[in-house]
Amino acid sequence: MPENTLPDGPVRGELLPFARPSLDGRDAMLVAQALQGDLEVQPWLDRFESRLAVYTGRRHAVAVASGTAALHLALAVAGIGPKEEVVLSPLAPPAAANAVLYLGAIPIFADVDPRTLTLDPASVERVLTERSRAVVPFHYGGRPCDLDAFRELAKARNLTLIEDATQALGAVYHGRPAGSFGEVSCLGFHHRQGVCTGEGGAVTTDRDELAQWLRLFRNLGLVDDPAALVADEGPWHKEMQDLGFSYRLGPLEAALGASQMERAAAFRDRRATIAARYDEAFRDEPLILPARDPGIVDAHYLYPVRLVSSRLKAGRREIFEALRAENIAPDVHYLPVFRHPYQRWIGHPEFCTLEDPFVHTEEAYANLLSLPLYPAMEDTDVETVIRAVRKVLHHFTAG
């Protein structure tokens, strides 16, 4: 029996994974059709992008190879350049900071709101300088940021607002869908997402010229439209007109995405049902639960809780390992970006210091634990998570 197994044996006979995709026969059928169609991408890409645009309320959705690619291209079309500063959330995957660095720009971090764990507009304002060009509010775990405050801040300080909705497809902020704010918004579709393409992302925008640049950049900067060519040497002619990237989404991914978008609302609703059950089950446990507010519809990409350490006689690692011994797979989201070794090694004094000023980020991270939550979970799976969490917490509750 594993060292961390509690009395009476585990609540499950086999491991419940932290996440898995929701796939069905229609998904397989459309992917098979893409295979039978000589892997022609454009019909599937058009279908996927049109459904994304409608779902997010945007004029354009440009699908790309990953959420990181979406962030990179969003910053590129915003004109972010070397030595310019972009303000980010530190409680996020490192992708946005990487995208800033790809452009030779400088990622600057602000603290998070201690209640919602989303980027704090007041903290952002404190770190702005004359070199600040953009702010990228990240919807942590699918919970929308204070977008009204960010829109006002961006307008007042002449910043480009780039919405990082890579975890938030299906979320709603005061009547508007996530993915519809700012000059451009970024979405993600890897296999853990509610809507998945295996790996993929998208940039949404209402501006025609930005969509045109996004399509150019995702395709190596190549142009084949006769009306846009500098020279026309024949019907075969293509020419590179800018330094682009190989960020195209493939036909199998596009076909899967087109199929999955038909169930996007159902996926979001199932996540909300599970989150509501967790909220009810854990409200009296030694946990800080995700914040809930009127007018905010969470996409529930994550269900992050914070351990109330003063009420527990064990640390996060011991509780994490005890849940694994119960055959429940938790996770932790996220190691603050400024604590990744690479960020420290590059040594920029404004965001890599030995005395990190991100008080709320550090306090949250020290106690964060994410529980399984995804549409493919059965009701019995949800109940075993609840039983395991209660069992472990009650075992480790301080007298």
SEVEX-671909 format. One record per residue (C-alpha): residue in one letter; z, y, x. Coordinates in steps of 0.2 Angstrom, whole numbers, padded with zeros to 4 digits, always signed. Layout:
REM residues N
aZYX/...
END
This chain:
REM residues 399
m+0000+0000+0000/p-0005+0017+0007/e+0010+0027+0015/n+0009+0041+0001/t+0008+0029-0014/l+0022+0033-0026/p+0032+0020-0036/d+0023+0010-0050/g+0006+0010-0041/p-0009+0022-0043/v-0014+0028-0060/r-0032+0023-0057/g-0039+0007-0050/e-0054+0016-0041/l-0056+0033-0034/l-0062+0047-0046/p-0073+0058-0035/f-0070+0076-0034/a-0087+0079-0041/r-0103+0071-0046/p-0119+0076-0054/s-0123+0074-0073/l-0140+0064-0073/d-0149+0055-0087/g-0165+0047-0092/r-0174+0063-0095/d-0170+0069-0078/a-0177+0053-0070/m-0193+0054-0082/l-0197+0072-0076/v-0195+0068-0058/a-0206+0053-0060/q-0219+0064-0068/a-0218+0075-0053/l-0221+0060-0042/q-0236+0054-0052/g-0243+0072-0051/d-0247+0071-0033/l-0231+0082-0030/e-0240+0097-0036/v-0225+0110-0036/q-0232+0125-0046/p-0231+0118-0064/w-0213+0112-0061/l-0208+0128-0052/d-0215+0139-0066/r-0205+0129-0079/f-0189+0130-0069/e-0190+0148-0065/s-0195+0153-0083/r-0180+0144-0090/l-0168+0152-0077/a-0175+0169-0081/v-0172+0167-0099/y-0154+0160-0096/t-0149+0174-0085/g-0157+0188-0095/r-0168+0193-0080/r-0186+0197-0079/h-0189+0186-0063/a-0181+0171-0056/v-0187+0165-0039/a-0182+0147-0034/v-0178+0143-0016/a-0172+0129-0005/s-0153+0132-0006/g-0140+0145-0011/t-0139+0150+0007/a-0157+0154+0007/a-0155+0164-0009/l-0142+0175-0001/h-0152+0177+0015/l-0167+0183+0005/a-0157+0194-0007/l-0150+0203+0008/a-0167+0204+0016/v-0176+0212+0001/a-0161+0224+0000/g-0167+0230+0017/i-0151+0225+0026/g-0154+0227+0045/p-0145+0226+0062/k-0128+0233+0064/e-0127+0238+0046/e-0111+0232+0037/v-0110+0221+0021/v-0093+0218+0013/l-0089+0201+0007/s-0075+0190+0000/p-0066+0180+0013/l-0061+0166+0000/a-0079+0159-0001/p-0090+0147+0008/p-0097+0154+0024/a-0115+0155+0018/a-0114+0174+0013/a-0107+0178+0030/n-0120+0168+0039/a-0134+0176+0029/v-0128+0193+0035/l-0128+0187+0053/y-0145+0180+0051/l-0151+0198+0049/g-0141+0205+0064/a-0130+0214+0052/i-0111+0214+0052/p-0100+0204+0039/i-0085+0214+0034/f-0071+0206+0023/a-0060+0214+0010/d-0045+0205+0002/v-0045+0196-0015/d-0036+0200-0031/p-0020+0190-0031/r-0022+0185-0049/t-0041+0181-0051/l-0045+0177-0032/t-0061+0187-0034/l-0065+0201-0022/d-0054+0216-0025/p-0064+0232-0028/a-0049+0243-0021/s-0049+0233-0005/v-0067+0234-0003/e-0066+0253-0005/r-0053+0254+0009/v-0065+0245+0022/l-0081+0255+0019/t-0088+0265+0033/e-0103+0276+0036/r-0112+0260+0041/s-0108+0251+0025/r-0124+0246+0015/a-0120+0233+0003/v-0106+0224-0006/v-0108+0205-0012/p-0095+0201-0025/f-0093+0182-0026/h-0088+0174-0042/y-0074+0163-0035/g-0075+0145-0043/g-0086+0152-0057/r-0074+0166-0062/p-0084+0183-0064/c-0078+0197-0053/d-0073+0214-0060/l-0092+0219-0061/d-0089+0236-0070/a-0078+0242-0055/f-0091+0235-0042/r-0106+0244-0051/e-0096+0260-0051/l-0091+0258-0033/a-0109+0254-0028/k-0116+0270-0037/a-0103+0281-0030/r-0104+0275-0012/n-0123+0272-0012/l-0121+0253-0009/t-0133+0239-0014/l-0124+0228-0026/i-0129+0209-0023/e-0121+0198-0036/d-0116+0181-0028/a-0116+0170-0043/t-0120+0154-0034/q-0105+0145-0043/a-0107+0155-0059/l-0122+0149-0069/g-0116+0150-0087/a-0102+0162-0084/v-0102+0178-0095/y-0095+0195-0091/h-0092+0206-0106/g-0107+0199-0115/r-0119+0198-0100/p-0123+0182-0091/a-0119+0180-0073/g-0135+0182-0063/s-0140+0198-0072/f-0130+0211-0062/g-0135+0221-0047/e-0152+0224-0039/v-0153+0205-0036/s-0141+0190-0040/c-0140+0173-0031/l-0138+0156-0039/g-0135+0139-0032/f-0140+0121-0038/h-0133+0108-0025/h-0128+0091-0032/r-0110+0097-0036/q-0116+0111-0048/g-0117+0110-0067/v-0135+0112-0066/c-0142+0103-0050/t-0158+0101-0041/g-0151+0090-0027/e-0151+0106-0016/g-0158+0123-0021/g-0155+0140-0026/a-0163+0155-0034/v-0163+0174-0033/t-0165+0184-0050/t-0170+0202-0052/d-0177+0214-0065/r-0188+0223-0052/d-0206+0217-0050/e-0208+0223-0032/l-0193+0214-0026/a-0198+0198-0035/q-0215+0199-0026/w-0206+0201-0009/l-0195+0187-0013/r-0210+0175-0016/l-0218+0181+0000/f-0202+0178+0011/r-0199+0161+0004/n-0217+0155+0009/l-0217+0160+0027/g-0224+0177+0023/l-0241+0169+0018/v-0253+0177+0006/d-0268+0169-0003/d-0271+0180-0017/p-0289+0188-0014/a-0283+0204-0021/a-0269+0206-0008/l-0278+0200+0007/v-0281+0212+0022/a-0297+0202+0026/d-0306+0189+0016/e-0315+0176+0027/g-0318+0164+0013/p-0310+0154-0002/w-0299+0145+0011/h-0292+0160+0018/k-0273+0163+0020/e-0264+0176+0030/m-0247+0179+0036/q-0242+0197+0031/d-0223+0197+0035/l-0210+0186+0044/g-0205+0174+0031/f-0196+0158+0030/s-0199+0140+0024/y-0188+0142+0009/r-0199+0134-0004/l-0191+0123-0017/g-0200+0106-0018/p-0208+0098-0033/l-0195+0085-0036/e-0181+0097-0035/a-0190+0109-0047/a-0193+0095-0059/l-0175+0090-0059/g-0170+0108-0061/a-0182+0111-0076/s-0174+0096-0085/q-0156+0100-0081/m-0159+0118-0088/e-0161+0111-0105/r-0143+0105-0104/a-0136+0120-0095/a-0126+0127-0110/a-0119+0109-0114/f-0113+0107-0096/r-0104+0124-0097/d-0096+0119-0113/r-0090+0102-0107/r-0083+0111-0091/a-0074+0123-0103/t-0067+0109-0113/i-0059+0100-0098/a-0052+0117-0091/a-0044+0120-0108/r-0036+0103-0107/y-0030+0106-0090/d-0023+0123-0095/e-0013+0115-0109/a-0007+0100-0098/f-0001+0110-0083/r+0006+0126-0091/d+0024+0120-0087/e+0021+0112-0070/p+0025+0121-0053/l+0007+0128-0053/i-0001+0145-0054/l-0016+0141-0066/p-0033+0150-0066/a-0032+0167-0074/r-0040+0169-0092/d-0045+0186-0099/p-0054+0192-0115/g-0072+0195-0112/i-0073+0183-0097/v-0082+0167-0099/d-0078+0156-0084/a-0092+0144-0078/h-0077+0133-0072/y-0087+0127-0056/l-0069+0124-0049/y-0052+0121-0056/p-0041+0129-0043/v-0022+0129-0044/r-0009+0136-0033/l+0006+0126-0029/v+0023+0135-0032/s+0030+0130-0015/s+0048+0137-0020/r+0049+0123-0033/l+0042+0109-0023/k+0050+0099-0009/a+0033+0094-0001/g+0019+0104+0006/r+0001+0104+0001/r-0005+0091+0013/e+0008+0079+0007/i+0003+0082-0011/f-0015+0081-0007/e-0013+0064+0001/a-0002+0058-0013/l-0015+0062-0026/r-0028+0053-0015/a-0016+0038-0016/e-0017+0039-0035/n-0036+0037-0033/i-0039+0055-0038/a-0049+0066-0026/p-0044+0084-0025/d-0051+0097-0013/v-0047+0114-0006/h-0057+0129-0008/y-0059+0138+0004/l-0054+0140+0022/p-0055+0160+0023/v-0071+0164+0032/f-0063+0174+0045/r-0053+0159+0051/h-0068+0148+0055/p-0069+0146+0073/y-0087+0153+0074/q-0081+0169+0066/r-0067+0171+0079/w-0078+0166+0094/i-0091+0180+0090/g-0076+0191+0091/h-0081+0207+0080/p-0064+0217+0080/e-0067+0223+0063/f-0066+0206+0054/c-0059+0194+0067/t-0042+0199+0073/l-0026+0189+0077/e-0016+0198+0064/d-0027+0196+0049/p-0024+0210+0036/f-0029+0199+0021/v-0012+0196+0013/h-0018+0190-0004/t-0031+0178+0003/e-0019+0170+0016/e-0006+0168+0003/a-0018+0160-0010/y-0026+0149+0003/a-0009+0142+0009/n-0006+0134-0008/l-0023+0131-0016/l-0029+0114-0022/s-0044+0111-0033/l-0044+0097-0046/p-0059+0087-0051/l-0069+0095-0065/y-0087+0091-0069/p-0097+0087-0085/a-0099+0069-0080/m-0080+0066-0082/e-0075+0055-0097/d-0060+0060-0107/t-0051+0045-0099/d-0055+0052-0082/v-0047+0069-0087/e-0032+0061-0093/t-0029+0051-0077/v-0031+0067-0067/i-0017+0074-0078/r-0006+0059-0076/a-0008+0059-0058/v-0005+0077-0055/r+0011+0076-0066/k+0017+0061-0057/v+0015+0068-0040/l+0022+0085-0045/h+0037+0077-0053/h+0041+0066-0038/f+0040+0081-0027/t+0049+0094-0038/a+0064+0102-0029/g+0081+0097-0037/
END
